[in-house]
Every structure is written in structure tokens, then in C-alpha cells.
Amino acid sequence: MKKHHILILLLVFSFRVNAQDRAFGKQVVDTLTAPIFWGRGYTKNGMVKAAGYINNRFKEFGLVPLSGTNYLQSFTYSVNTFPGKMMVSLNGKKLIPGKDFIISPGSRGIKAHGDLTQSDSNSFVNPKSRVFVRLKEKLTWSVDENAADFTSIEIINKILSGPPRSFNINIENEVDRNFKALNVCSMVKGLQNPDSFIFITAHYDHLGGMGKDTYFPGANDNASGISLLLNLARYYAKNPQKYSIGFICFGGEEAGLKGSRYFTEHPLVPLKNIRFLINTDLAGTGEEGITVVNASEFPKEFAMMNEVNDQQKLLVKINARGKAPNSDHYFFSEKGVPAFFFYTLGGIKAYHNIFDIAATLPLTEYEDLFKLLISFNEKLMGK
């Protein structure tokens, strides 16, 4: 067979593999953002259902638990939830949850009506009911551990024809003091150095639901990262390495890095045995490259990653960032584990809102991120 025919066949094979990887990635994102998982959060059992899905995928691929016979590591924390009524009417206009307004995550539930007085250019208040209304350019939600003694409502600043003067609200909240969350942990045992680990991590939880009819899908944050992690788990199950490759899907990241903190305080393998940890979040775009947190902390490994990228011409740019407590790598780094956290840049801007959906997530650099991590891990293991 002529050389150019061989080259064509290799290119076709490569395209098919990449297309399959991308199709797998999309399927995972579509699944994790479906209503059945309800934003992988605190109502309708969303987070537990998502953990079960990941657990089953690890089993399907043939990975083994990181410790013992159970893939799941459980822990608890307090969280303020909104499982029921979520009705807000301002100036007689009923608003749409998530689209027109959000309830600040530390708010109490309340059924009340009355007038609002302006306290500054963007804030309105009813002191008797302790209800606050704030005008915002955009809405981003989060998670709070407790409920305060007031109710704060943020609305899109152009949703009303005039300033909010009256309100009628019916909001239900419930503080769960012992919410049970789960880390899902697995590994592919190393062939030569099974007690040495490279870890790939991502959080699978998101914000859950705000009321009984509105949820936050969390496609980019972080169904995308879990999708990439599962694809790598599938690859390494078929291609065991010299070192053990560990995988942790953390719960409770959105509530303050709860899962990763718990794991570092109750490690299932000795932390000193971790050669390197790679954490990913917001992995669904990449038109403008990626940013690597801790790049300045581990310049040798950052140079290795750039060398791979330059040789294979994968991403347009890898930006360096210093130490930051902004994802699940942080508590590992604090305990002396070498770690990177990377996130993609460019593309969609939906973040912590109802518009972070699978249909508009491009997975632009999905295949290149996959190749980058495979080759980077090979360098870490001295191949």
C-alpha cells in the first residue's frame, strides 16, 4: 500500500475516533442536564441521581473503586433549598423564575404583599416584611448554607415599565442541616507503579432547582467537565498505564468546595502518593484556549503541557494563572499535592443561570483537550 493511502486511512481513523469521542461527550452532557437530574442539586434528589449515573458508568467501563468495594464517599453539610412555591409579582406583573428574577440563595421563605420604597438607584425595600428587590443587568444564582431573616429578590432591570412599587410573593424554603452528598471515586490500576497516582477530577453538582418548576441545567458548569472525565476513564480502562489513574467526581463544589475538602481530610489513598492532579471545570468551549490555575506554582509541569500543545498544535493558547481557591484542586494544593485546574475560554457566556443548556454548548475543543491530557499524563509518567 502506498504511503499516501496509509496516511489517508490514518486520518480517517483519527476522525472516526474523535467523532466518537465528541458524540460520547455530547451524550453525557445531554443526559446530565436532563430534567430527571434537576440541576444535580438539592431538590428532587438531583445530586444523588447524578452520582448514581456516574457510579454506573464507572462500573460499565470496568473501573474499580478507589478504596474497598464502594465507589461512593458520603459526607453532609447544611444547605438552604427552595423545593416548593416560587411566585413573585411586582406592580401586578407575575414574573418568570430564573428568566425574570432569582431569589438570593440565603433568603427565607415568605408569603406577603405590600408596597416598596426606593432605598438607592437599584434597590427597593419593604421594612415590615423585610423584603428587598434589586435591579440587575443579569441574573446569576448560587448556593447558601443557611437562610437569613430577610428575603432578597433580584430582577432584570428592564422587565418592568417602571420602578417596582408593589409586591405580592409566595416563596417556600427549607434548610436541610444534614444534606447527604457523595463523591464518586474510581481508578484504573497501574501496571508498574500501582501505588503512584495521577488524578483527574471534576465536580458533578450544580445549583439544582429554584421552586418546583425551574432548574439550572449546568451544561458547561460542569456537565462538560464530567463528560471529559468519563471519556478519559473509558480510554484508560482500555489502556492501563504505568501509574494508577484515579478519578474523583466531587459533590458540593457549588456550596463551597465541600466534596474536595472532605476528601482531602479523609483521603481514600495517601495524598503523598499523588504524582499530579488535574481538575477541570467549564470545559465546554475553548475558542480562545484555556487558562491553567497553579501554572506559576508548578512551572515545570506547565512547560510540559505547553510543549505537548505546541507539538500537536491543539489549543490556540494556554494561559498561565497563579494560585486561586476557585475549584476543587485547591485543598489538594494546600496539602502539598501538585495540581492544575483548567477551564476553557471563549464561546457562550451562560453561567449560573437557566441558559447554560446542552443545546448551545459547542464542545469546541473537546477532542483537543482529550489529546492534551493523554499526552500530558504520559509526560508526567516519564514515557
Residue pairs with C-beta under 8 A, 6 or more apart in sequence:
18 367
21 231
21 366
21 367
21 370
22 363
22 366
22 367
24 227
24 230
24 231
24 234
25 224
25 227
25 228
25 231
25 363
25 366
26 227
26 358
26 363
28 223
28 226
28 227
28 230
28 231
29 219
29 223
29 224
29 227
29 284
29 358
29 361
29 363
30 358
31 37
31 53
32 40
32 50
32 53
32 204
32 218
32 223
32 226
32 227
33 217
33 218
33 219
33 223
33 357
33 358
35 215
36 49
37 46
37 49
37 50
37 53
38 44
38 45
38 46
38 49
38 208
38 209
38 215
39 46
39 206
39 207
39 208
39 209
39 215
39 216
39 217
39 218
40 46
40 47
40 49
40 50
40 204
40 205
40 206
40 208
40 218
40 223
41 47
41 143
41 205
41 206
41 207
41 208
41 209
41 215
41 216
41 254
42 79
42 81
42 143
42 176
42 179
42 208
42 209
43 81
43 82
43 83
43 208
43 209
43 212
44 83
44 208
44 209
46 208
46 209
46 215
47 181
47 182
47 204
47 205
47 208
47 251
48 180
48 182
50 204
50 205
51 72
51 182
51 184
51 204
51 249
51 251
54 184
54 204
54 226
54 230
54 249
55 71
55 72
55 184
57 230
57 233
58 71
58 184
58 186
58 233
58 247
59 71
61 230
61 233
61 234
61 237
62 237
63 186
63 187
63 188
63 233
63 237
63 247
64 186
64 187
64 188
64 189
65 71
65 185
65 186
65 187
66 185
66 186
66 187
66 246
66 248
66 268
66 269
67 185
67 268
67 269
71 184
71 185
71 186
72 182
72 183
72 184
72 185
73 182
73 183
73 184
73 185
73 262
73 263
73 266
73 268
74 180
74 181
74 182
74 183
75 180
75 181
75 182
75 183
75 251
75 252
75 258
75 259
75 262
75 266
76 178
76 179
76 180
76 181
77 145
77 179
77 181
77 252
77 255
77 258
78 145
78 146
78 175
78 176
78 177
78 178
78 179
79 143
79 144
79 145
79 175
79 176
79 179
79 255
80 105
80 106
80 107
80 143
80 144
80 145
80 146
80 147
80 173
80 174
80 175
81 173
81 174
81 175
81 176
81 208
82 103
82 109
82 171
82 172
82 173
82 174
82 209
82 210
82 211
83 172
83 174
83 209
83 211
83 212
84 172
84 174
84 211
84 212
85 109
85 170
85 171
85 172
85 211
85 212
86 97
86 103
86 171
86 172
86 210
86 211
86 212
86 213
86 214
87 94
87 168
87 169
87 170
87 171
88 94
88 95
88 97
88 100
88 101
88 103
88 153
88 167
88 168
88 169
88 171
89 95
89 167
89 168
89 169
90 133
90 155
90 160
90 164
90 166
90 167
91 160
91 161
91 162
91 164
91 165
91 166
92 166
93 159
93 160
95 101
95 155
95 159
97 210
97 211
97 213
97 214
98 139
98 141
98 210
98 214
98 216
98 353
98 354
99 156
99 354
100 155
100 156
100 159
101 139
101 153
101 154
101 155
101 156
101 159
102 139
102 140
102 141
102 153
102 154
102 210
103 151
103 152
103 153
103 154
103 171
103 210
104 144
104 151
104 152
104 153
104 154
105 141
105 142
105 143
105 144
106 144
106 146
106 147
106 148
106 152
107 147
107 148
107 150
107 151
107 152
107 153
107 171
107 173
108 147
108 148
108 149
108 150
108 151
108 173
109 147
109 151
109 171
109 172
109 173
109 174
110 129
110 131
110 151
110 169
110 170
110 171
111 169
111 170
111 171
112 126
112 129
112 131
112 167
112 168
112 169
113 166
113 167
113 168
113 169
114 126
114 128
114 129
114 131
114 166
114 167
115 126
115 165
115 166
115 167
116 124
116 125
116 126
116 131
116 133
116 164
116 165
116 166
116 167
117 124
117 125
117 126
118 124
118 163
119 125
122 134
122 135
122 136
122 157
123 132
123 133
123 134
123 135
124 132
124 133
124 134
124 163
124 164
124 165
125 131
125 132
125 133
126 167
129 151
130 149
130 150
130 151
131 150
131 151
131 152
131 153
131 167
131 169
132 150
132 151
132 152
132 153
133 152
133 153
133 154
133 155
133 164
133 167
134 152
134 153
134 154
134 155
135 154
135 155
135 156
135 157
136 154
136 155
136 156
136 157
137 156
137 157
138 156
138 353
139 154
139 156
139 353
140 351
140 352
140 353
141 207
141 210
141 216
141 352
141 353
142 207
142 254
142 352
143 207
143 208
143 254
143 255
143 256
145 255
145 256
146 175
147 173
147 175
151 169
151 171
153 167
153 169
155 164
171 211
172 211
181 205
181 251
181 252
181 258
181 259
182 251
182 259
183 248
183 249
183 250
183 251
183 259
183 262
183 263
184 204
184 248
184 249
185 246
185 247
185 248
185 249
185 263
185 268
186 233
186 246
186 247
187 197
187 244
187 245
187 246
187 247
188 233
188 236
188 237
188 240
188 241
188 244
188 245
189 240
189 244
190 196
190 197
190 240
190 241
190 242
190 243
190 244
190 245
191 240
191 241
191 242
192 242
192 243
193 242
193 243
193 244
194 243
194 244
195 244
195 273
196 243
196 244
196 273
196 275
197 243
197 244
197 245
197 246
197 269
197 273
197 274
197 275
198 241
198 243
198 244
198 245
198 246
198 274
198 275
198 276
198 277
198 278
198 377
198 380
198 381
199 245
199 246
199 247
199 248
199 274
199 276
199 277
199 278
200 229
200 232
200 233
200 245
200 246
200 247
200 248
200 277
200 278
200 279
200 280
200 373
201 229
201 247
201 248
201 249
201 250
201 260
201 277
201 278
201 279
201 280
201 328
201 329
202 222
202 225
202 226
202 228
202 229
202 249
202 250
202 279
202 280
202 281
202 283
202 328
203 222
203 225
203 226
203 249
203 250
203 251
203 252
203 253
203 254
203 259
203 260
203 281
203 327
203 328
204 222
204 223
204 226
204 249
204 250
204 251
205 250
205 251
205 252
205 253
205 254
205 255
205 259
206 216
206 217
206 218
206 221
206 222
206 223
206 254
207 216
207 218
207 254
207 352
208 215
208 216
209 215
209 216
210 216
214 354
215 354
216 352
216 353
216 354
216 356
217 223
217 354
217 356
217 357
217 358
218 356
219 284
219 350
219 356
219 357
219 358
219 360
219 361
220 282
220 283
220 284
220 285
220 348
220 350
220 351
220 356
220 361
221 281
221 282
221 351
221 352
221 356
222 253
222 280
222 281
222 282
222 283
223 284
223 358
224 282
224 283
224 284
224 344
224 361
224 363
225 280
225 281
225 282
225 283
226 249
227 283
227 363
227 366
228 280
228 283
228 366
228 369
228 370
228 373
229 247
229 249
229 280
231 370
232 245
232 247
232 370
232 373
232 374
233 245
233 247
235 370
235 374
236 245
241 377
241 378
241 381
242 381
242 382
242 383
243 275
243 380
243 381
245 377
246 269
246 274
248 260
248 263
250 257
250 259
250 260
250 263
250 328
251 258
251 259
252 258
252 259
252 262
253 259
253 260
253 281
253 327
253 328
257 325
257 327
257 328
257 330
257 331
259 328
260 328
260 329
260 330
260 331
260 332
261 331
263 331
264 271
264 331
264 332
264 334
264 335
264 337
271 332
271 335
271 336
271 337
272 336
274 332
274 337
274 338
275 338
275 380
275 381
276 301
276 338
276 339
276 340
276 380
277 329
277 332
277 337
277 338
277 339
277 340
278 339
278 340
278 342
278 373
278 376
278 377
279 327
279 328
279 329
279 339
279 340
279 341
279 342
280 341
280 342
280 343
280 369
281 327
281 328
281 341
281 343
282 343
282 344
283 342
283 343
283 344
283 366
283 369
284 344
284 347
284 348
284 361
284 362
284 363
284 364
284 366
285 344
285 345
285 346
285 347
285 348
285 361
285 362
285 364
285 365
286 315
286 344
286 345
286 346
286 347
286 364
286 365
286 366
286 368
286 369
287 316
287 345
287 346
287 347
287 364
287 365
288 316
288 317
288 345
288 346
288 347
289 315
289 316
289 317
289 318
289 319
289 344
289 345
289 346
290 315
290 317
290 318
290 319
290 342
290 343
290 344
290 345
290 365
290 369
291 318
291 319
291 320
291 321
291 342
291 343
291 345
292 302
292 305
292 318
292 319
292 320
292 321
292 340
292 341
292 342
293 321
293 322
293 323
293 324
293 326
293 327
293 329
293 340
293 341
293 342
293 343
294 321
294 322
294 323
294 324
294 329
294 333
294 339
294 340
294 341
295 302
295 319
295 320
295 321
295 322
295 340
296 302
296 320
296 321
296 322
296 323
297 322
297 323
297 333
298 338
298 339
298 340
301 338
301 340
301 380
302 318
302 320
302 340
304 376
304 379
304 380
305 318
305 340
305 372
305 376
306 318
307 379
308 314
308 372
308 375
308 376
308 379
309 315
309 318
309 372
312 371
312 372
312 375
314 365
314 368
314 369
314 371
314 372
315 365
315 368
315 369
315 372
319 345
323 333
324 330
324 341
326 341
327 341
327 343
328 341
329 339
329 340
329 341
330 341
332 339
333 339
344 364
344 365
344 369
346 364
347 362
347 364
348 356
348 360
348 361
348 362
350 356
350 357
350 360
